[in-house]
Amino acid sequence: MKKVLFIDRDGTLVLEPPLDYQLDSLEKLEYYPKVFQYMAKIANELDYELVMVTNQDGLGTNSFPEDTFWPAQNKIIDAFEKEGVNFSAIYIDKTFPHENAETRKPRTGLLTQYFSEDYDLENSFVLGDRITDMELAKNLGAKGVYLSEDPELGADEIESSKQEIFDCIALTSTDWKTIYEFLKLQDRVEEITRNTNETKIYIKLNLDGSGENNINTGLSFFDHMLDQIGRHGAMDLTVKVDGDLEVDEHHTIEDTMIALGELFNKALGNKLGIERYGFCLPMDDCLAQVVVDFGGRNWLEWDAEFKREKIGDMPTEMFFHLFKSFTDGAKCNLNIKAEGTNEHHKIEGIFKAFAKAMKMAVKRDSNKMFLPSTKGML
């Protein structure tokens, strides 16, 4: 399925003439700052089909003759093509707002061909400077990138509530560099459901979150440890587990960590631009060290001993096993070591160090979107 960038013209690719909002001469033509540099990067580096969608009020009437429109339009298209930016389609609505035409943004009459199995509208974007562009995103089932200089621009034409429209906006920025980086480094969000005769598990993970967690495994201490991963790893983590705790804790802990590992592997995707490696930290009497390699091979080295049978409601014999389960699911290498006297501090230190190692390893650099491997695969 193809993803699309539906891109407005005036106020987005070129600056909109401030007095009459009508680009009807070459003298009025001025390109948006940094648009060529970053549209070229988007066209060459990202997997989006580029589609121009523009309202040109009354084009072809006495108020806006066609022969005053096309010189600037043709120059715009030619300038972008010379930079390697090619639009697969250009849609121009010529109606006035009062005509309420189905072809005029924010309506989708010009874009019906994209409502098909060939297109992934959910992961597509509308880029524009008017709130009607953002309503178009809503009507398409896509998301919006709002180049808002004036939030009231187009507000008299919207048909939905502003809240509904704002809920579809993924980014507000007038900086094309920011837009490019956002599109290139979109949040890596994945979810998984894993049901067996022993456990029913749902996990949602955002590797690029802010540490917002909602965790309930039925084991309070396990919840506390998983919370460390989200908070100290700056990841949003939702974990819901219904396990056979009447038997014991084993299946709940094991299956949760297998699923979480699989989810990390899925969310990392092609791994382009990631740091790949990542931490040690002190916690009072304890020194915890966790080193990770998302290299595609599962392995666990474990050097931590616990003298208590349980910490909270969690068996200490499961600590090794849960990290082994994670490496199996995530296809990563973990090397874990902890020294200290307080058992609680040791395992909490390990989880915090684990979270920091994850944060370090999954970090991406938009200027270095290559695979961190001499083998050419991870």
C-alpha positions in Angstrom: 0.0 0.0 0.0 1.3 3.4 -1.0 1.5 6.3 1.4 0.7 9.8 0.1 1.7 13.4 0.9 -1.2 15.6 -0.2 0.5 19.0 -0.4 -1.2 22.4 -0.6 0.5 24.9 -2.9 -0.1 28.5 -1.7 1.2 29.1 1.8 3.0 25.7 1.8 5.2 25.4 -1.2 5.1 29.0 -2.1 4.2 32.1 -0.1 0.7 33.2 -0.4 0.3 36.9 -1.6 -0.7 38.7 1.5 -3.3 41.2 0.1 -5.5 39.2 -2.3 -4.3 35.6 -1.7 -4.1 35.2 -5.5 -0.9 34.1 -7.2 -1.7 35.6 -10.6 1.7 36.9 -11.8 5.4 35.9 -11.8 6.1 39.0 -9.8 4.1 37.6 -6.9 5.9 34.3 -6.9 8.0 33.6 -3.8 9.0 30.2 -2.6 8.6 29.0 1.0 11.9 29.2 2.9 13.9 25.9 2.7 11.2 24.2 0.7 13.5 23.0 -2.1 16.2 21.6 0.2 13.8 19.5 2.2 11.2 18.6 -0.4 14.1 17.2 -2.4 15.1 15.1 0.6 11.5 13.9 1.1 11.2 13.0 -2.5 14.6 11.1 -2.6 14.7 9.5 0.8 11.2 8.8 1.9 8.6 6.4 0.5 5.7 8.8 -0.2 3.7 9.5 -3.4 3.6 13.3 -3.8 0.2 14.9 -4.8 -0.5 18.6 -5.1 -4.0 19.7 -4.1 -4.9 23.4 -4.3 -8.0 25.5 -4.3 -7.8 28.4 -6.8 -11.0 30.4 -6.2 -12.7 31.3 -9.5 -9.9 30.2 -11.8 -11.1 30.8 -15.3 -13.4 33.6 -14.4 -13.0 37.3 -15.0 -11.6 37.7 -11.4 -8.9 35.1 -12.1 -8.2 34.5 -15.8 -6.4 31.3 -16.6 -3.7 33.0 -18.5 -2.6 34.8 -15.3 -2.4 31.5 -13.4 -0.5 29.1 -15.6 2.8 31.0 -16.0 3.4 30.9 -12.2 2.1 27.3 -11.9 4.3 26.0 -14.7 7.3 27.8 -13.2 6.6 26.2 -9.8 6.3 22.7 -11.2 9.4 23.2 -13.4 11.5 24.5 -10.4 10.6 21.5 -8.3 11.2 19.0 -11.1 14.7 20.4 -11.5 15.3 19.6 -7.8 14.1 16.0 -8.3 10.6 16.6 -6.9 7.9 15.2 -9.1 4.2 15.2 -8.3 2.4 12.1 -9.4 -0.8 14.2 -9.7 -1.9 17.8 -9.5 -5.5 18.6 -8.5 -6.9 22.1 -8.9 -10.3 23.1 -7.7 -11.5 26.2 -9.5 -14.8 26.9 -7.6 -15.6 29.7 -5.2 -16.3 28.8 -1.5 -20.1 29.7 -1.8 -20.6 27.0 -4.4 -20.0 24.2 -1.8 -18.5 22.0 -4.5 -17.6 18.4 -3.5 -14.3 18.9 -5.3 -13.2 21.8 -3.1 -11.0 21.2 0.0 -11.8 20.2 2.7 -14.1 17.9 0.7 -12.6 14.9 -1.1 -14.3 14.9 -4.5 -11.1 15.3 -6.4 -9.4 12.5 -4.4 -11.8 9.6 -4.6 -9.2 7.3 -6.3 -7.2 7.3 -3.1 -10.0 5.5 -1.2 -8.8 2.1 -2.4 -6.8 -0.8 -1.2 -3.8 0.5 -3.1 -3.3 3.4 -0.6 -2.5 3.6 3.1 -4.4 6.8 4.0 -4.0 6.1 7.7 -0.2 6.7 7.4 -0.5 9.4 4.8 -0.4 13.2 5.5 -1.9 16.4 4.3 0.5 19.4 4.4 -1.1 22.8 4.4 -1.4 26.2 6.0 -5.2 26.5 6.3 -7.4 24.7 8.8 -9.4 23.4 5.8 -6.3 21.5 4.8 -6.3 19.8 8.2 -10.0 19.1 7.8 -9.1 17.4 4.5 -6.7 15.2 6.5 -9.6 14.3 8.8 -11.9 13.6 5.9 -9.3 11.4 4.2 -8.6 9.4 7.4 -5.0 10.8 7.2 -3.0 13.0 9.5 -2.1 16.7 9.2 1.0 18.7 9.1 -0.1 22.3 9.8 2.1 25.1 8.5 0.0 27.6 10.5 0.9 31.3 10.2 -2.7 32.3 10.9 -4.9 29.7 12.7 -8.1 31.5 11.6 -7.2 31.2 7.9 -10.0 29.1 6.3 -11.9 28.8 9.5 -15.1 30.1 7.8 -15.1 27.1 5.5 -14.7 24.2 8.0 -17.6 21.8 8.4 -16.3 19.8 11.4 -15.6 21.0 15.0 -12.2 22.5 15.6 -11.5 19.8 18.2 -12.1 17.0 15.7 -9.7 18.7 13.2 -7.0 19.4 15.8 -7.1 15.7 16.8 -5.9 14.9 13.3 -2.9 17.2 13.4 0.3 15.4 13.9 2.7 18.3 13.7 2.4 22.1 13.7 5.5 23.8 12.2 6.4 26.4 9.6 10.0 25.1 9.3 10.5 22.6 6.4 13.5 21.1 8.2 11.3 20.2 11.1 8.7 18.8 8.7 11.3 16.7 6.9 12.7 15.3 10.2 9.2 14.5 11.5 8.3 12.6 8.4 11.6 10.8 8.4 11.6 10.0 12.1 7.9 9.3 12.8 7.1 7.8 16.1 7.7 4.1 16.1 4.5 2.8 17.6 3.5 -0.8 17.5 1.1 -3.1 19.5 0.8 -6.8 20.0 -1.8 -9.2 21.3 -0.5 -12.6 22.5 -3.1 -15.1 23.7 -2.3 -18.6 25.0 -4.0 -21.1 27.3 -1.9 -19.6 30.1 -1.9 -15.9 29.4 -3.8 -13.1 27.5 -1.5 -10.2 26.8 -1.9 -6.8 25.1 1.1 -4.5 24.8 1.4 -1.1 23.0 4.9 0.5 22.7 6.0 3.9 21.4 9.8 4.0 21.3 9.7 7.8 20.8 7.3 8.6 23.6 7.7 10.5 26.9 7.4 7.8 29.6 3.6 7.6 29.9 2.7 4.1 31.2 -0.4 2.1 31.9 0.7 -1.3 33.3 -1.2 -4.1 35.0 0.2 -7.6 34.9 -1.4 -8.7 38.2 2.1 -8.6 39.8 2.7 -5.3 41.6 6.5 -5.6 41.7 6.6 -6.6 38.0 4.4 -3.6 37.2 6.9 -1.4 39.1 9.8 -2.8 37.1 8.1 -2.4 33.8 7.3 1.1 34.7 11.0 1.8 35.0 11.5 0.8 31.3 8.9 3.3 30.2 9.9 6.2 32.4 13.7 5.9 32.2 13.6 4.8 28.6 11.3 7.7 27.5 8.9 5.2 26.0 5.2 5.0 26.2 4.2 1.6 27.4 0.8 0.0 27.9 0.8 -3.6 29.3 -2.3 -5.5 30.1 -1.9 -9.1 31.2 -4.4 -11.7 32.4 -2.3 -14.7 33.4 -2.7 -18.0 35.4 -1.4 -16.5 38.6 -3.4 -19.2 40.5 -0.7 -21.6 39.2 2.3 -19.3 39.8 4.0 -16.2 38.3 6.1 -18.0 35.7 3.9 -17.8 32.7 2.8 -14.2 33.3 6.4 -13.0 33.5 7.8 -15.1 30.7 5.1 -14.5 28.2 5.0 -10.8 28.9 8.7 -10.4 28.2 8.6 -12.5 25.1 5.8 -10.3 23.8 7.6 -7.1 24.8 10.8 -8.3 23.1 8.9 -9.2 19.9 7.3 -5.7 20.0 10.7 -4.0 20.3 11.9 -5.9 17.3 8.8 -5.0 15.3 9.0 -1.3 16.3 12.6 -1.0 15.4 11.7 -2.0 11.8 14.5 -1.7 9.4 16.8 -0.2 12.2 18.1 2.5 9.9 19.8 5.3 11.8 19.7 3.6 15.2 22.6 3.8 17.6 22.3 0.0 18.0 24.4 -0.2 21.2 23.6 1.1 24.5 24.4 1.8 30.5 25.4 1.5 33.9 24.1 3.4 36.9 24.5 3.5 40.6 21.6 3.0 43.0 22.8 3.6 46.6 24.9 0.5 47.4 24.3 -1.1 44.0 26.1 -0.7 40.6 24.0 -2.1 37.8 25.4 -2.5 34.3 23.3 -3.4 31.2 24.7 -3.4 27.7 22.6 -4.1 24.7 23.2 -4.9 21.0 20.2 -4.9 18.6 22.3 -6.9 16.2 19.7 -9.5 15.3 21.1 -12.3 17.5 19.6 -13.3 20.8 22.0 -13.9 23.8 22.1 -13.2 27.5 25.1 -12.9 29.8 23.9 -12.7 33.4 26.0 -11.9 36.5 23.7 -11.1 39.4 22.8 -13.1 42.4 19.9 -12.7 44.8 19.6 -14.2 48.2 15.9 -13.6 48.8 13.3 -15.9 47.3 11.0 -13.0 46.5 11.1 -9.3 46.1 7.6 -8.1 46.6 5.4 -10.6 44.8 8.0 -11.5 42.2 10.3 -14.6 42.5 13.9 -13.7 42.2 14.6 -16.9 40.1 12.5 -15.3 37.3 14.9 -12.3 36.9 17.3 -14.2 34.7 14.5 -15.8 32.8 12.5 -12.7 32.0 15.6 -11.0 30.4 16.3 -14.2 28.5 12.7 -14.2 27.3 13.1 -10.6 26.1 16.3 -11.3 24.2 14.6 -14.2 22.4 11.7 -12.0 21.3 13.8 -8.9 20.5 16.6 -10.7 18.8 19.2 -8.8 20.8 22.2 -9.4 23.0 22.1 -8.4 26.6 25.0 -8.4 29.1 23.8 -7.7 32.6 25.8 -7.4 35.8 24.8 -6.1 39.3 26.8 -5.7 42.5 25.4 -4.6 45.9 23.8 -5.8 49.1 20.2 -4.5 48.9 18.3 -7.0 46.8 15.6 -4.4 45.9 18.2 -1.9 44.8 19.9 -4.5 42.6 16.9 -5.5 40.5 15.5 -2.0 40.3 19.0 -0.7 39.3 19.1 -3.4 36.6 15.7 -2.4 35.2 16.7 1.3 35.2 20.0 0.6 33.5 18.1 -1.6 31.0 15.7 1.3 30.3 18.6 3.6 29.7 20.4 1.1 27.5 17.2 0.8 25.4 16.8 4.5 25.1 20.4 4.9 24.0 20.3 2.0 21.5 17.0 2.9 19.8 17.9 6.6 19.3 18.0 7.7 15.7 19.9 10.4 13.8 18.0 11.8 10.8 21.4 12.7 9.2 22.7 9.2 9.4 19.9 7.0 8.2 22.0 4.0 7.3 22.3 0.6 8.8 24.9 0.4 11.7 26.5 -2.8 10.4 29.4 -3.8 8.2 27.4 -6.9 7.2 24.7 -4.9 5.5 21.9 -6.4 7.6 20.8 -6.7 11.2 
